[in-house]
Structures are given as structure tokens and as C-alpha cells.
Amino acid sequence: MSAGLKPLPLWLAPWRRLHRAWMLWHLADQRLRHLYDTPPPDEWVSVDCETTGLNPQRDQIIAIGAVRIKGNRVLTSERFSVLVKPSRAIAADAVKVHGLREQDVAGGLAPDEAMHQLLQFIGPRPLVGYYLEFDVALINRAIFPMLGVRLPQRQIEVSALYYDWKQRSLPPYQHGASIDLRLSTLMADLALPTRQAHDAVNDATMAALAFVKLRALLGQS
């Protein structure tokens, strides 16, 4: 079973209850208490962000895309998409990647409002993404000043699931071999449809499709 899909052990339950109470005490906006509820069974949210650059300590989010997953279905009708107005310039190299210019996001939401809407959409559901750590770092930087906490949801990395699956398919003498983890390679290998990359909703949808397929391949569907 992939590490990203393992259920939490029962012995952690008392600690989790104590941790939940502690985090709720620190939560600055009590309207978001539901982030710490028990997530609906077999539901996840795939998230992707476009940014002003590639430095998670300095750059900012300019677009967010998210889509809900329920069981083996990607609910593209239940998606979230916003532009966010940053307080810093968008790097030229970043514009070449996602095509978003400063004039394109000038009418975007203020970061606090965008984060509030995103958190309402996610709720307590675990997060799924492709290189999710980068997106989560930027989201946490945005929400910590307004909430006093970071994202509490479990996080599942699609590229890690793909790596696990590929390693299982290799003969023993090849275990540990390098695996091409590019999204285009991953989608082609899983025989999944692709969308134009570096669009937040498209990338979130592709990650969601890959997650659903990999759950089945890893025996978790």
C-alpha cells in the first residue's frame, strides 16, 4: 500500500483529538472550524496554483484551481477557479510558463479573500496534487497571517504514488531505478487524457485523474 494512501493508525486517534482542540484554540477565524472535521469518506480535493515565480519563500499565488474527487470520479462540475492579485511583480520566466501577465490578474481577488474561498471549497478533505509541496508552502504562507495556523488536511503527492507503482512493476534487480516523473510522461504512461498544462484548473484535473487511476492500480479503489 502506498504511503500516501495508508489510513492513519488507530493509536493516533487520541493525539489527533488533542491536536484538533489545540489548533482550534489557535484558529483566528472560527468560521473555518470545519477544516478540522472528519473528512467525508472517499473524498479528496486536487489543488494547483500558478505563481509569480518558483521561490516558495518569496513568490505569491496568482491563480488557484481545484477540483473535487469522490470515489473513482473526478467531479469537474465541482471545481474552483480564481485569479489572485499579487503584491509583487510576476517574473518574466513565470509568464513564459503560465502566460499570466500582471494586467491579467489586476482584477483578481485579494489574497485573503481568495484563501478564504479556497478553504471553504476544500473543507476537511485531504489534498491531492502534482508536486503539491510547493503549492501547499505558498498557501500556508498566505493563510498563516490571517488564521494563525497552516493547512491541517492530509496531503497526497501524485508523483510519489506514480513512483511507487512504477517501482512495483520493475524486476527486483531494477528497484530504485530512476523514474521519469514529468506530468506529461505520467499521463501518457497511465493512458489518461491531457489538458493544456500550466493552467491551474487543468493541472488540478490531470492530477485528479492520475490519482484516481493510481488508486486503482495500487489496489485502493
N, C-alpha and C positions, 0 to 999 in steps of 0.2 A: 504494500500500500504506500502511495506517495506521501512524503512528509506533509505536503500542503493539504492533503485530504484527510489525514488522520483525525478521528474525533478526539476531543480533549479527554484525558483520563478522569475517572470519577473522583479520584482523590484530590483533584484540583478544585472541586466544587466549593468547599468552604472558603478556600483562599480567594476564589473568584467573587464570592458574595461579599467578602470583606473589602476586596479591591473595588468592587462596584460602589459600595457605600462610601468609600474614601473618595473616589473620583466624582461621584455625585455631589459630595460636600464641596469639592473644588470647582464644580461646573458653574461658570459665571452666568450662563443663560439657561434657566431651568425649563424653558420651553423645549429644550433638546434632551430632556431626560430619557426619551425613548431610544436614544443611541445606545443605552446600556441595557435595554430589554433583551429578552431571549429572542434570537432571530427566528423568523418564520422558517419552518423546515424546508430544506431543499430550495432555498432562495439565496441568490447572490446578486451583487451589482458589479459590472465591469466598468472600469473608470479609465479615462485617458485625459491628459492635459497637453495643451500646446503652450509654449513659454517664450519669454523674452530672450532666453539663451539656455545654456546647458550647465550652469553652475547652480546647484540646489541651495547654496548658502547665500546667493546674491540675486538670482533671477526670479521672475514673477510669472504667475499664470495669466495667460491672455485668452484662453478658450478651454472649456471643460465639456467633455462628452461622457455620458454614462448610459448604460442600458441594463435593464433587469433580466435576470435569468431565473427560471423556475423549472426545476427538474431537468429535463433534457430539451427545454425550449428557450430560445433567446427571444425575449419579448421586445422586438423592435418598436412596437407600438407604445411601449412604456419606456421612453428614452428621455434623457435630459441633455440639453444643449444650451450653453450661454457663452457670450463673449464677455471678457473682463477688461476693464480699463486699467492698465498698469500705471505705476508712478515712475517708471524708468523707461528709457528708450529700448526698442526692440533691436537686437543685434542684427546686422546685415546678414550674417550667416544663418541666423534663425529664420529670417524672412525667406531665404532661398529654400529652406526645408518645408515650412508650412504655408508660405505665401501670404501670411497675415501682416499687413503694414499698420503703422500707428493710426492712420486715418480709418482703417478697417475696424479698429477696436475703440475708437474715440467715443463712440456712443454706447460702449459696453457697460455692464453693471459695475458698481463699486465693489471692490474685493470682499468686504464684509457681507454685502447682500448676496453676492454670488456664492459665497461659502455657506451662508445660512440656507439658501435654496438647495444647494447640493446635499447638505447634511439631512435636510428634510426628505430628499429623494432617496438617499441611501438608507436612512433609519439604522437599525441594528444589524443589517445584513452583512455578511462577510464580503470583502472586496476581492475582485479578480482583476488582473491586468498583465500587460506585457511590459517587463521592466518596471513593475509597479513601485518599487522602492523610490525611484526618482519622483514620480507623481505624488506619492504619499509624503515625501520630505517637503515638497513645495506646499501641499495642502496643509500640513502641520504648521509650517511657518506662517501661513495665512490665518489659521484658526486659533493658534495659541494666544495671541494678544487679545482676542475677543472672547475666548471661552476659558482660558486658563488650563486647558487640557489638550491632548493630542487625540488623533483618531483611535477609538477603542476597538474597532472591528478587526476580526481576523483578516489576514491578507494572504492571498494565494497567487503565486507567481506562475504564469502560464509557461514561460520558458523553462522553469525548473521542472514542471510536470512533463514537458516535452523531452527534456534531457533524461529524466527517469525512464520514460517509455523507450527512448532510443537505446539507452544502456541495456535494458532488459532484452532487447531484440538482438544484441550483439553476442557472439560466442564468447565464452569466458576469457579467452586469451586477448580479447579486444576491449574488455571492460576498462573504463577510464579513458577511452579514446576521445579525442576532441570531437565535439558535435557542433555543426553549424546551427546557431540559434537565431539567425536572422528571421524576422517575421515572414518575409516572402518565402523563404525556404520551408519554414514550419507549415505555413498554409498549403503550399504545394504538396509537401510530403503527406499531409493529412487529407489531401484531396478536398479542400474546402474552398469556397468562392472567396475571392479577394475584392476589396474596395480600394478606392484611391487612398493611399497611405498619407499620414500626417494631417489628417482631418480627425478631430477629436472623437466625434461620434463614430466615424468609420473604423478608427483604430480600436475603440472600445468594443464595437460589434465584432470585429475579427478576433479579438482576444476572447470574447464570449463564446464564439463558435468553436474556437480551438479548445477552450476549457471544457465545453460540453463533449466534444469528440474525445478528448484525452481522458475524461472521467470514464467514458465507456471503455476505452482501450485499457485503462488501468483497473477495470472491474469495479467501478464505483457508481455506475448508473443504475 
